[in-house]
Amino acid sequence: MPNAAFTALLNDVYTITGRPDLTAESSYAVRAATLKLHQSEFYPRDLKETAIRFSTPGYFQTISYSTLFPRFRSLSYVRKFEGGEPTNFLKVITPTNVLDSYNVDKENVCYLAGDVIQIRSLTSVSDILLGFYENPITLEDTYDSWIADLYPFAITTEAAATVFKMIGKDEETSMYRQLAAEHALIVRNSNILAEGF
């Protein structure tokens, strides 16, 4: 059963489209619009930080992020966590950039490789702080999105445009795509920075 937030968005889409009979299509459109808006930028509100303790201290560590964080979207940072205090940041690099100009492995670096984050440290590491961007929950019964809470029209106009496109109403699709773009710009301009002016 859809939760209250998801149901409210769905009802708004029905109001716009006049098609409460298109339940599956409208549900899909709300879920897709939510994900699209969250993935339009790297918003500070989507940034999560968590401490991770490795079973054994070491210079080389691996984090299976897809297992630990199923809604993981993108890596932001890895920071050493020593004696209960956050210390140095590791440099996030690409896997092909692991060697320095002398063909020696770089230290105090990390990189994404498939479903894992690889860590190479100059000192033995037992704890780290991991910062990553997380996708929203788009399932109907557990739906959770700060964009839906603060900017519901950004989601409903995008979802309505999708439904109109599905049923071949091109004029309405165009109009609501334009409205959705305006709402998306408001979301972006209001949330791209964690600090306002």
C-alpha contacts under 8 A as a table, 3 or more apart, distances in Angstrom:
res1	aa1	res2	aa2	distance
1	M	140	E	7.02
1	M	141	D	5.42
2	P	6	F	6.00
2	P	7	T	5.95
2	P	140	E	4.52
2	P	141	D	4.22
2	P	142	T	7.46
2	P	143	Y	7.79
3	N	6	F	5.51
3	N	7	T	6.14
3	N	140	E	6.34
3	N	141	D	4.90
3	N	142	T	6.40
3	N	143	Y	6.69
4	A	7	T	5.05
4	A	8	A	6.10
5	A	8	A	5.25
5	A	9	L	6.49
5	A	143	Y	7.11
5	A	144	D	7.73
5	A	148	A	7.57
5	A	149	D	7.77
6	F	9	L	5.25
6	F	10	L	6.16
6	F	140	E	6.09
6	F	141	D	7.82
6	F	143	Y	6.18
7	T	10	L	4.98
7	T	11	N	6.07
8	A	11	N	5.17
8	A	12	D	6.34
9	L	12	D	5.13
9	L	13	V	6.35
9	L	30	V	7.20
9	L	148	A	7.87
9	L	152	P	7.01
9	L	155	I	7.65
9	L	156	T	6.16
10	L	13	V	5.10
10	L	14	Y	6.29
10	L	26	S	6.59
10	L	27	S	6.59
10	L	30	V	6.94
10	L	156	T	7.72
11	N	14	Y	5.00
11	N	15	T	6.20
11	N	20	P	7.88
12	D	15	T	4.97
12	D	16	I	6.28
12	D	156	T	6.45
13	V	16	I	5.12
13	V	17	T	6.05
13	V	26	S	6.84
13	V	156	T	5.58
13	V	157	T	7.48
13	V	159	A	6.76
13	V	160	A	5.49
14	Y	17	T	5.23
14	Y	18	G	5.30
14	Y	19	R	5.37
14	Y	20	P	4.92
14	Y	26	S	7.57
15	T	18	G	5.28
15	T	19	R	7.57
15	T	20	P	7.81
16	I	160	A	6.58
17	T	20	P	7.93
17	T	160	A	6.22
17	T	163	V	7.47
17	T	164	F	7.05
19	R	22	L	5.70
20	P	23	T	6.22
22	L	25	E	5.38
22	L	26	S	5.94
23	T	26	S	5.23
23	T	27	S	6.03
24	A	27	S	5.13
24	A	28	Y	6.13
25	E	28	Y	5.17
25	E	29	A	6.14
25	E	163	V	6.43
25	E	166	M	7.97
26	S	29	A	4.95
26	S	30	V	6.21
26	S	159	A	6.94
26	S	160	A	7.56
26	S	163	V	6.22
27	S	30	V	5.25
27	S	31	R	6.29
27	S	140	E	7.89
28	Y	31	R	5.22
28	Y	32	A	6.07
29	A	32	A	5.10
29	A	33	A	5.94
29	A	158	E	7.75
29	A	159	A	4.53
29	A	160	A	7.29
29	A	162	T	5.93
29	A	163	V	6.54
30	V	33	A	5.14
30	V	34	T	6.11
30	V	155	I	6.51
30	V	156	T	6.80
30	V	158	E	7.86
30	V	159	A	5.06
31	R	34	T	5.23
31	R	35	L	6.41
31	R	138	T	5.29
31	R	139	L	7.38
32	A	35	L	5.28
32	A	36	K	6.06
32	A	159	A	7.49
33	A	36	K	5.01
33	A	37	L	6.13
33	A	155	I	5.47
33	A	156	T	7.79
33	A	158	E	5.74
33	A	159	A	5.59
34	T	37	L	5.38
34	T	38	H	6.33
34	T	136	P	7.62
34	T	138	T	7.07
34	T	145	S	7.43
34	T	147	I	7.62
34	T	148	A	7.51
34	T	155	I	5.92
35	L	38	H	5.24
35	L	39	Q	6.07
35	L	135	N	7.08
35	L	136	P	6.79
35	L	138	T	7.33
36	K	39	Q	5.21
36	K	40	S	6.11
37	L	40	S	5.14
37	L	41	E	7.85
37	L	147	I	7.81
37	L	154	A	7.91
37	L	155	I	7.53
37	L	184	A	6.88
38	H	41	E	6.67
38	H	42	F	7.84
38	H	43	Y	7.54
38	H	46	D	7.76
38	H	135	N	6.96
38	H	136	P	7.22
38	H	147	I	7.53
39	Q	42	F	6.98
39	Q	135	N	7.61
41	E	188	R	7.26
41	E	192	I	7.24
42	F	46	D	7.20
42	F	47	L	7.93
42	F	133	Y	7.12
42	F	192	I	7.26
43	Y	46	D	5.41
43	Y	47	L	6.89
43	Y	191	N	6.34
43	Y	192	I	5.44
43	Y	193	L	7.40
44	P	47	L	5.14
44	P	191	N	7.35
44	P	192	I	6.97
44	P	193	L	6.85
44	P	194	A	5.81
45	R	146	W	7.75
45	R	191	N	7.84
45	R	194	A	7.91
46	D	133	Y	5.29
46	D	134	E	5.49
46	D	135	N	7.09
46	D	136	P	7.88
47	L	76	S	7.95
47	L	131	G	6.68
47	L	132	F	5.54
47	L	133	Y	4.42
47	L	134	E	6.34
48	K	131	G	5.62
48	K	132	F	5.45
48	K	133	Y	6.08
48	K	134	E	6.74
49	E	129	L	6.64
49	E	130	L	5.53
49	E	131	G	4.42
49	E	132	F	6.59
50	T	129	L	5.62
50	T	130	L	5.39
50	T	131	G	6.70
51	A	81	F	7.94
51	A	127	D	7.02
51	A	128	I	5.75
51	A	129	L	4.49
51	A	130	L	6.25
52	I	127	D	5.59
52	I	128	I	5.39
52	I	129	L	6.26
52	I	130	L	7.20
53	R	126	S	5.77
53	R	127	D	4.43
53	R	128	I	6.69
54	F	57	P	6.37
54	F	61	Q	7.77
54	F	126	S	5.23
54	F	127	D	6.18
55	S	126	S	7.51
56	T	126	S	6.51
57	P	124	S	5.83
57	P	125	V	5.15
57	P	126	S	4.24
58	G	61	Q	6.43
58	G	123	T	7.83
58	G	124	S	4.55
58	G	125	V	5.26
58	G	126	S	6.68
59	Y	119	I	7.76
59	Y	120	R	5.87
59	Y	121	S	4.94
59	Y	122	L	6.49
59	Y	123	T	5.94
59	Y	124	S	4.55
59	Y	125	V	6.04
60	F	118	Q	7.40
60	F	119	I	5.48
60	F	120	R	4.79
60	F	121	S	6.36
60	F	124	S	7.95
60	F	125	V	7.97
61	Q	118	Q	6.08
61	Q	119	I	5.00
61	Q	120	R	6.79
61	Q	125	V	7.81
62	T	116	V	6.39
62	T	117	I	5.65
62	T	118	Q	4.78
62	T	119	I	6.13
63	I	116	V	5.33
63	I	117	I	5.06
63	I	118	Q	6.68
64	S	67	T	5.68
64	S	68	L	6.44
64	S	115	D	6.03
64	S	116	V	4.47
64	S	117	I	6.62
65	Y	68	L	5.03
65	Y	69	F	5.51
65	Y	70	P	7.52
65	Y	72	F	7.15
65	Y	115	D	6.32
65	Y	116	V	5.63
65	Y	117	I	6.82
66	S	69	F	5.31
66	S	70	P	5.08
66	S	71	R	7.69
66	S	72	F	6.61
66	S	115	D	5.64
66	S	116	V	7.21
67	T	70	P	5.95
69	F	72	F	5.33
71	R	134	E	5.42
71	R	135	N	5.17
71	R	136	P	7.33
71	R	137	I	7.91
72	F	132	F	6.88
72	F	133	Y	6.29
72	F	134	E	4.75
72	F	135	N	6.38
73	R	132	F	7.17
73	R	133	Y	5.29
73	R	134	E	5.05
73	R	135	N	5.84
74	S	132	F	5.70
74	S	133	Y	5.17
74	S	134	E	7.21
75	L	112	L	7.81
75	L	131	G	6.57
75	L	132	F	4.53
75	L	133	Y	6.42
76	S	130	L	7.89
76	S	131	G	5.23
76	S	132	F	4.83
76	S	133	Y	6.77
77	Y	89	F	7.15
77	Y	90	L	7.25
77	Y	91	K	7.82
77	Y	92	V	6.80
77	Y	130	L	6.08
77	Y	131	G	4.97
77	Y	132	F	6.81
78	V	89	F	5.89
78	V	90	L	5.58
78	V	91	K	7.79
78	V	92	V	7.67
78	V	110	C	7.39
78	V	128	I	6.72
78	V	129	L	5.78
78	V	130	L	4.77
78	V	131	G	6.23
79	R	86	P	6.65
79	R	87	T	6.51
79	R	88	N	5.64
79	R	89	F	4.17
79	R	90	L	5.77
79	R	128	I	5.51
79	R	129	L	5.01
79	R	130	L	6.52
80	K	86	P	5.90
80	K	87	T	5.33
80	K	88	N	5.49
80	K	89	F	6.29
80	K	90	L	7.38
80	K	125	V	7.18
80	K	127	D	6.46
80	K	128	I	4.52
80	K	129	L	6.27
81	F	84	G	6.23
81	F	85	E	5.44
81	F	86	P	4.32
81	F	87	T	5.81
81	F	126	S	7.97
81	F	127	D	5.16
81	F	128	I	4.65
81	F	129	L	6.14
82	E	85	E	5.35
82	E	86	P	6.29
82	E	87	T	6.72
82	E	125	V	8.00
82	E	126	S	7.87
82	E	127	D	6.61
82	E	128	I	7.83
86	P	128	I	7.85
86	P	129	L	7.27
89	F	108	N	7.88
90	L	108	N	4.97
90	L	109	V	4.84
90	L	110	C	6.29
90	L	121	S	7.96
91	K	108	N	6.39
91	K	109	V	4.57
91	K	110	C	6.18
92	V	109	V	5.85
92	V	110	C	5.04
92	V	111	Y	5.63
93	I	97	N	6.29
93	I	98	V	7.25
93	I	109	V	6.72
93	I	110	C	6.17
93	I	111	Y	5.29
94	T	97	N	5.34
94	T	98	V	7.15
94	T	111	Y	5.65
94	T	112	L	7.14
95	P	98	V	5.72
95	P	111	Y	5.95
95	P	112	L	7.13
95	P	113	A	6.91
96	T	99	L	7.69
97	N	100	D	7.53
98	V	105	D	5.75
98	V	106	K	5.66
98	V	109	V	7.97
99	L	102	Y	7.51
99	L	103	N	5.12
99	L	104	V	5.17
99	L	105	D	4.50
99	L	106	K	5.54
100	D	103	N	5.26
100	D	104	V	5.45
100	D	105	D	6.28
100	D	106	K	5.88
101	S	104	V	7.41
106	K	109	V	6.64
106	K	120	R	7.51
107	E	120	R	5.44
107	E	121	S	5.10
107	E	122	L	5.28
108	N	119	I	7.46
108	N	120	R	5.55
108	N	121	S	4.25
108	N	122	L	5.70
109	V	119	I	6.06
109	V	120	R	5.42
109	V	121	S	6.57
110	C	117	I	6.70
110	C	118	Q	5.38
110	C	119	I	4.42
110	C	120	R	6.17
111	Y	117	I	5.57
111	Y	118	Q	5.40
111	Y	119	I	6.89
112	L	115	D	7.44
112	L	116	V	5.98
112	L	117	I	4.57
112	L	118	Q	6.36
113	A	116	V	5.51
113	A	117	I	6.13
113	A	118	Q	7.02
121	S	124	S	6.62
121	S	125	V	7.04
125	V	128	I	7.46
136	P	143	Y	7.82
136	P	144	D	6.14
136	P	145	S	5.54
137	I	142	T	6.68
137	I	143	Y	5.05
137	I	144	D	5.06
137	I	145	S	6.72
138	T	142	T	7.36
138	T	143	Y	4.94
138	T	144	D	6.70
138	T	145	S	7.83
139	L	142	T	5.61
139	L	143	Y	5.15
140	E	143	Y	5.21
144	D	148	A	7.76
145	S	148	A	5.18
145	S	149	D	6.46
146	W	149	D	4.92
146	W	150	L	6.09
146	W	151	Y	7.99
147	I	150	L	5.21
147	I	151	Y	5.12
147	I	152	P	6.52
147	I	154	A	7.83
147	I	155	I	7.78
147	I	187	V	7.60
148	A	151	Y	5.44
148	A	152	P	4.42
148	A	153	F	7.96
148	A	154	A	7.88
148	A	155	I	6.67
149	D	152	P	6.19
151	Y	154	A	5.66
151	Y	155	I	7.36
151	Y	183	H	7.86
151	Y	187	V	6.96
152	P	155	I	5.39
152	P	156	T	6.26
153	F	156	T	4.96
153	F	157	T	5.78
153	F	180	A	7.82
153	F	183	H	6.86
154	A	157	T	5.72
154	A	158	E	6.34
154	A	180	A	5.63
154	A	183	H	4.78
154	A	184	A	5.73
154	A	187	V	7.63
155	I	158	E	5.29
155	I	159	A	6.01
155	I	180	A	7.55
156	T	159	A	4.99
156	T	160	A	5.92
157	T	160	A	5.06
157	T	161	A	6.20
157	T	176	Y	5.71
157	T	177	R	7.22
157	T	179	L	6.49
157	T	180	A	5.05
158	E	161	A	5.21
158	E	162	T	6.42
158	E	176	Y	6.73
158	E	177	R	6.24
158	E	179	L	7.91
158	E	180	A	4.95
158	E	181	A	7.99
159	A	162	T	5.08
159	A	163	V	6.33
160	A	163	V	5.07
160	A	164	F	6.10
160	A	173	T	7.73
160	A	176	Y	6.82
161	A	164	F	5.09
161	A	165	K	6.14
161	A	172	E	6.97
161	A	173	T	4.57
161	A	174	S	7.30
161	A	175	M	7.82
161	A	176	Y	5.02
161	A	177	R	5.60
161	A	180	A	7.97
162	T	165	K	5.06
162	T	166	M	6.27
162	T	173	T	7.02
163	V	166	M	5.01
163	V	167	I	6.47
164	F	167	I	5.32
164	F	168	G	6.21
164	F	169	K	5.12
164	F	170	D	7.01
164	F	172	E	6.30
164	F	173	T	5.25
165	K	168	G	5.14
165	K	169	K	5.81
165	K	170	D	6.23
165	K	173	T	5.54
166	M	169	K	7.77
169	K	172	E	5.64
169	K	173	T	6.11
170	D	173	T	4.85
170	D	174	S	6.11
171	E	174	S	5.26
171	E	175	M	6.32
172	E	175	M	5.08
172	E	176	Y	6.08
173	T	176	Y	5.37
173	T	177	R	5.95
174	S	177	R	5.14
174	S	178	Q	6.32
175	M	178	Q	5.33
175	M	179	L	6.45
176	Y	179	L	4.87
176	Y	180	A	5.87
177	R	180	A	4.97
177	R	181	A	6.12
178	Q	181	A	5.12
178	Q	182	E	6.40
179	L	182	E	5.13
179	L	183	H	6.32
180	A	183	H	5.09
180	A	184	A	6.01
181	A	184	A	4.99
181	A	185	L	6.17
182	E	185	L	5.18
182	E	186	I	6.54
183	H	186	I	5.10
183	H	187	V	6.38
184	A	187	V	5.05
184	A	188	R	6.15
185	L	188	R	5.02
185	L	189	N	5.97
186	I	189	N	5.18
186	I	190	S	5.97
187	V	190	S	5.36
187	V	191	N	6.05
188	R	191	N	5.37
188	R	192	I	5.48
189	N	192	I	5.99
190	S	193	L	7.55
191	N	194	A	6.69
193	L	196	G	6.89
